[in-house]
Amino acid sequence: MPAAQRTRLLAAVCLSAACFGCAWGHSAPPPPGPGEVVYDPLAPVAQVPAGEARGEAPQGIEKLYLSNFGGTVKSAFGRGPDEMIARGLYAEADALYRQRNYHDAAKKYEAAANRLPDSSLEEAASFMSGEAHYFANEYSKSDDQYIALLKKFPNTRFITTIVTREFAIGIYWLQYDRANPHWMLTPNLNDDSRPMFDTFGYALRCFDNVRISDPRGKLADEAVWIVANAHFIKGHWDDADYYYKLIRNDYPKSPHQKDAHLLGIQVKLRRYQGPTYDGKPLKEAEQLIDQTIAQFGGELGDERERLLTAKGEVHAQQALRSWTLAQFYDKGKYYRAARIYYADVVEQYPQTQLAQASRQRLDAIRTEPDFPPDHFSYLAILFDGKDPNKEIEEKEKDAAAVVATRPLTVNASDPSANLPVQR
């Protein structure tokens, strides 16, 4: 048979099969839904309405092209969307689930979801796949299914159960990591209940999913609290500070409010690395101490004295930081900057031991020039023919002459405002 005839015959057969399939699909009633199934505790019944409409096509030329291309390839191999097949697979998965064959049931649910995308059946099947993996102790696969479901159906009707599962998985992984600490890149090749790498990191991701997916749920503040404490135990001070602050700001009714304040102070003090580093953690610690005393004054008990002691230590550290910077500039003969920091110690921390030493040093360098002499000024004279030091002196003399000759005008509110500046 010529090639052209074979092509026409094949097209006719495909068209006939397609028409027969469409007619059969419209004439035969759809199979019944899974109905009421006795699941394990906390696993809701995933009921799927029959004969539902398909979801809208993805927006955008690229997404539409890729979606149609993928659908065309699947259809060519008999794997395209088909509600009849999807419901049949879902029923088979339900039967396996009743028999507690959770591993095989999960695969069937996933197959059912793939045969009817963008539908409530896909939503229910994806959820039940996560449930089946969960009860099969395949927590990593269960976590992946829940995350994929939340990404595609952020307002899913199974959100309460998913959040509960994610919280439980996070607790298990966190406890396992504490009992069996490993380097994050140590592979796990024989335990389906844990991720392949970084059990600690994936545990914290579960708690973040709880907070992000249901930010006002019953477990949200508890998830943030657990993550903050986990970072505190690991010594991740910046991360712990962020999550304790999240408790204080976003969950004002949380029972962990007072502890989030107290531990937040400790974290900020640990973030401070010394007098030659950024002093922002010290300022934040001082503000948080004042806030804690004002907000929980009657509930602190012995902690109040500890907070007052900590505030004194913060002041001592701040004075030491200003003193260290003053000494640095003093040794480099940048006396103007040194005087600023010595004065800061005297004015802001007068009760510290460094205040007296700062006063003495201020008196000693009071008449010193602001900046060290420029030993390379001859280079400027050599190349430019100008002496920068003389130019500065001339500009200062000109400015003083202008001020001295300026006519006086009396300001009633501030008579000294327009007086000549004495140099």
C-alpha positions in Angstrom: 0.0 0.0 0.0 1.4 3.4 -0.9 2.5 5.7 1.9 -0.2 8.3 1.2 -3.0 5.7 1.4 -1.6 4.3 4.7 -1.5 7.9 6.1 -5.2 8.5 5.1 -6.3 5.1 6.5 -4.5 5.8 9.8 -6.1 9.2 10.1 -9.6 7.7 9.4 -9.1 5.0 12.1 -7.9 7.6 14.6 -10.9 9.9 13.8 -13.4 7.0 14.2 -11.9 5.9 17.5 -12.0 9.5 18.7 -15.7 9.9 17.7 -16.5 6.5 19.3 -14.8 7.5 22.5 -16.6 10.8 22.7 -20.0 9.1 22.1 -19.3 6.4 24.6 -18.2 9.0 27.2 -21.4 11.0 26.8 -23.7 8.0 26.8 -22.2 5.9 29.7 -22.8 7.3 33.2 -19.7 8.2 35.2 -18.7 5.8 37.9 -19.7 6.6 41.4 -17.3 8.6 43.6 -15.3 7.1 46.4 -18.1 7.9 48.9 -17.7 7.4 52.6 -14.4 5.7 53.5 -13.3 4.9 57.0 -9.9 6.5 57.2 -7.4 6.6 60.0 -7.8 9.3 62.7 -7.3 12.9 61.6 -7.6 11.9 57.9 -10.7 13.5 56.4 -12.8 11.9 53.7 -11.8 13.1 50.3 -15.0 13.4 48.4 -14.9 14.3 44.7 -17.9 15.7 42.9 -18.9 13.8 39.7 -18.8 15.4 36.3 -16.9 18.5 37.3 -15.7 21.2 34.9 -12.1 21.4 34.0 -10.0 24.3 35.3 -9.1 27.3 33.2 -6.2 27.1 30.8 -3.0 28.7 32.0 -2.5 32.3 31.2 0.4 33.6 29.0 1.7 32.4 25.6 4.6 30.4 27.1 2.5 28.6 29.7 -0.2 27.9 27.2 2.2 26.5 24.7 4.0 24.3 27.2 0.7 23.1 28.7 -0.7 22.2 25.3 2.6 20.6 24.2 2.6 18.4 27.3 -1.0 17.5 26.9 -0.4 16.6 23.3 2.5 14.3 24.1 0.5 12.6 26.9 -2.5 12.2 24.6 -0.4 10.7 21.9 0.7 8.0 24.3 -2.8 7.5 25.8 -1.9 9.4 29.0 -4.0 12.5 28.4 -6.8 13.9 30.8 -9.6 11.3 31.3 -12.1 11.6 34.0 -13.3 8.0 33.7 -9.8 6.6 34.1 -9.0 9.1 36.9 -12.0 8.1 38.9 -11.2 4.4 38.4 -7.7 4.9 39.7 -9.0 6.9 42.6 -11.4 4.1 43.5 -8.5 1.5 43.3 -6.4 3.8 45.5 -9.3 4.0 48.1 -9.5 0.2 48.1 -5.8 -0.1 48.8 -6.0 2.5 51.5 -8.8 0.6 53.3 -6.5 -2.4 53.3 -3.7 -0.3 54.8 -1.5 -0.8 51.8 -0.5 2.8 52.0 2.6 2.6 49.8 0.7 1.3 46.7 -2.3 3.5 47.5 -0.1 6.6 47.3 1.1 5.6 43.8 -2.5 5.1 42.6 -3.6 8.5 44.1 -0.8 10.2 42.2 -1.7 8.4 39.0 -5.4 9.6 39.5 -4.2 13.2 40.0 -2.2 13.1 36.8 -5.1 11.9 34.7 -7.4 14.9 35.6 -5.2 18.0 36.3 -6.6 21.3 37.4 -9.6 19.7 39.1 -10.9 19.0 42.6 -10.2 15.4 41.9 -6.5 16.3 41.5 -6.6 18.3 44.7 -8.2 15.4 46.7 -5.9 12.7 45.1 -2.8 14.8 45.8 -3.9 15.2 49.4 -4.7 11.5 49.8 -1.3 10.6 48.3 0.4 12.7 51.0 -1.8 11.0 53.6 -0.9 7.5 52.3 2.8 8.3 52.3 2.4 9.7 55.9 0.8 6.5 57.2 3.4 4.5 55.3 6.1 6.4 57.4 7.4 7.9 54.2 7.5 11.3 55.6 9.8 12.9 53.1 7.5 12.0 50.2 4.5 13.0 52.2 6.0 16.4 52.8 6.7 16.8 49.1 3.1 16.0 48.3 1.7 18.5 50.8 4.0 21.3 49.6 3.1 20.6 45.9 -0.6 20.7 46.9 -0.3 24.0 48.8 1.6 25.5 45.9 -1.1 24.6 43.3 -4.1 24.9 45.7 -3.1 27.5 48.3 -6.7 27.7 49.6 -7.2 24.0 49.7 -10.0 22.6 51.9 -7.5 20.2 53.5 -5.3 23.0 55.0 -6.1 22.1 58.6 -5.0 18.5 58.3 -1.9 19.4 56.1 -0.8 21.9 58.8 -1.2 19.3 61.5 0.8 16.7 59.4 3.6 19.2 58.6 3.9 20.1 62.3 4.1 16.4 63.3 6.7 15.7 60.6 8.8 18.7 61.7 8.7 17.5 65.4 9.9 14.0 64.4 12.7 15.3 62.2 13.9 17.8 64.8 13.9 15.2 67.6 15.8 12.8 65.4 18.4 15.4 64.5 19.0 16.2 68.2 19.3 12.5 69.1 21.4 11.7 66.0 23.2 14.8 64.8 24.8 14.6 61.4 26.6 16.9 59.0 24.0 18.4 56.7 25.5 16.8 53.6 25.6 13.3 55.1 23.4 11.2 52.8 20.5 9.1 54.1 20.1 6.1 51.8 18.1 3.6 53.8 15.4 5.4 55.8 12.3 6.5 54.0 11.1 8.4 57.1 13.8 11.1 56.7 15.0 13.3 53.8 18.1 12.4 52.0 20.1 15.4 53.3 19.8 18.0 56.0 17.2 16.7 58.4 17.4 19.8 60.5 16.9 22.1 57.6 13.9 20.2 56.3 12.4 20.1 59.8 12.5 23.9 60.0 11.0 24.1 56.6 8.0 22.1 57.8 7.4 24.6 60.6 7.8 27.5 58.2 5.1 25.9 56.0 2.8 25.8 59.1 3.3 29.5 59.7 3.0 30.6 56.1 0.1 28.3 55.1 -2.0 29.1 58.2 -0.6 32.2 59.8 -3.5 32.7 62.2 -4.0 29.0 63.0 -3.6 27.4 66.4 -0.1 26.0 65.6 1.4 29.1 63.9 3.0 30.8 67.0 4.0 27.3 68.3 5.8 26.6 65.1 7.7 29.9 65.2 8.6 29.3 68.8 10.0 25.9 68.1 12.1 27.3 65.2 13.4 30.1 67.4 14.5 27.7 70.1 16.1 25.3 67.5 18.3 28.1 66.2 19.1 29.2 69.8 20.3 25.7 70.7 22.4 25.6 67.5 23.9 29.0 68.2 22.4 30.6 65.2 21.9 34.0 66.9 20.8 36.0 63.9 18.1 33.5 63.0 17.0 33.0 66.6 16.7 36.8 67.0 14.5 37.0 63.8 12.1 34.4 65.0 11.9 35.7 68.6 11.1 39.1 67.2 8.4 37.4 65.0 6.8 36.1 68.2 6.9 39.5 69.9 5.5 41.5 66.9 3.1 39.1 65.0 1.6 37.0 67.8 0.9 39.4 70.7 -1.5 36.9 72.4 1.0 34.0 72.3 1.8 32.4 75.6 5.4 32.6 74.7 5.5 36.4 74.7 7.5 36.9 78.0 10.0 34.2 77.2 10.4 35.6 73.7 11.4 38.9 75.3 13.8 37.3 77.8 15.5 35.0 75.3 15.5 37.8 72.7 17.7 39.9 75.1 20.1 37.0 75.5 20.3 36.5 71.7 21.0 40.2 71.1 23.8 40.2 73.7 25.3 37.1 72.0 25.1 38.8 68.6 27.4 41.5 69.8 30.9 40.5 68.8 33.0 43.1 70.7 33.9 46.8 70.8 35.5 46.8 67.4 32.2 45.6 65.7 28.8 47.0 65.1 27.1 48.3 68.3 23.5 48.0 67.0 22.8 44.7 69.0 23.7 46.6 72.2 21.3 49.4 71.5 18.5 46.9 70.6 19.2 44.9 73.8 18.9 48.0 75.9 15.6 48.9 74.3 14.3 45.4 74.7 15.2 45.4 78.4 13.3 48.6 79.0 10.3 47.2 77.0 10.3 43.9 78.9 10.4 45.7 82.3 7.6 48.0 81.3 5.4 45.2 79.8 6.0 42.4 82.3 7.1 44.2 85.4 4.8 42.4 87.8 5.5 38.9 86.3 9.2 39.0 86.2 10.0 38.2 89.8 13.8 37.5 90.2 14.2 38.2 86.5 13.8 41.9 87.1 17.0 42.2 89.0 18.8 40.2 86.4 17.5 42.5 83.7 18.7 45.5 85.6 22.1 43.9 86.0 22.1 43.1 82.3 21.3 46.7 81.5 24.3 47.8 83.6 26.5 45.4 81.7 25.1 46.8 78.4 26.1 50.3 79.4 29.6 49.1 80.4 30.0 47.5 77.0 28.8 50.6 75.2 31.2 52.7 77.2 34.0 50.3 76.3 33.1 50.5 72.6 33.3 54.3 72.6 36.6 54.2 74.6 38.1 51.7 72.2 37.2 53.8 69.2 38.5 56.9 71.0 41.8 55.1 71.6 42.0 54.0 68.0 41.7 57.6 66.7 43.9 59.0 69.5 46.8 56.7 68.5 46.4 57.7 64.9 46.5 61.4 65.9 43.0 62.0 64.6 42.2 64.0 67.7 39.0 65.5 66.5 37.3 62.1 66.3 39.0 61.0 69.5 37.5 63.9 71.4 34.1 63.0 70.1 34.2 59.5 71.4 35.9 60.5 74.7 33.1 63.1 75.2 30.5 60.4 74.4 31.9 58.2 77.3 31.8 61.2 79.7 28.3 62.3 78.8 26.5 59.0 78.2 28.1 56.8 80.7 29.4 59.0 83.6 29.1 56.3 86.2 31.5 53.9 84.5 35.2 53.7 85.4 36.1 54.8 81.8 34.5 58.1 82.3 37.3 59.5 84.5 40.0 58.2 82.2 38.1 59.9 79.3 38.1 63.2 81.1 41.8 63.1 81.7 42.5 62.3 78.1 40.2 65.0 76.9 42.2 67.6 78.9 45.4 66.2 77.5 44.5 66.5 73.8 42.3 69.6 74.0 44.8 71.8 72.1 46.0 69.1 69.6 45.2 69.6 65.9 42.2 67.9 64.5 44.1 65.8 62.0 47.7 64.5 61.7 50.1 66.5 59.6 50.2 65.6 55.9 53.8 64.3 55.3 53.2 64.0 51.6 52.1 67.6 50.9 55.3 68.1 48.9 53.9 65.8 46.2 51.0 68.2 45.7 53.4 71.1 45.6 55.6 69.2 43.1 52.8 68.2 40.7 50.2 71.0 41.2 52.4 73.8 42.4 50.0 74.4 45.4 50.4 73.8 49.1 47.1 72.3 50.4 47.9 73.3 54.0 48.3 76.9 53.1 45.1 76.9 51.1 43.2 75.6 54.1 44.6 78.3 56.3 43.7 81.0 53.8 40.2 79.8 53.4 39.8 79.8 57.2 41.1 83.4 57.4 38.8 84.5 54.7 35.8 82.9 56.4 36.7 84.5 59.7 37.0 88.0 58.0 33.6 87.7 56.4 31.9 86.8 59.7 33.7 89.6 61.6 32.5 92.2 59.1 29.0 91.0 58.8 26.4 93.6 60.1 24.7 92.8 63.3 21.0 92.1 63.4 19.3 91.4 66.7 17.0 88.5 66.9 14.4 88.9 69.6 14.1 85.2 70.3 17.8 84.5 70.2 20.0 87.7 70.6 23.2 85.7 70.2 22.2 84.1 66.9 23.9 86.6 64.7 26.9 87.5 66.8 30.3 87.1 65.0 31.9 83.7 65.6 35.1 84.1 67.7 37.8 81.9 66.4 
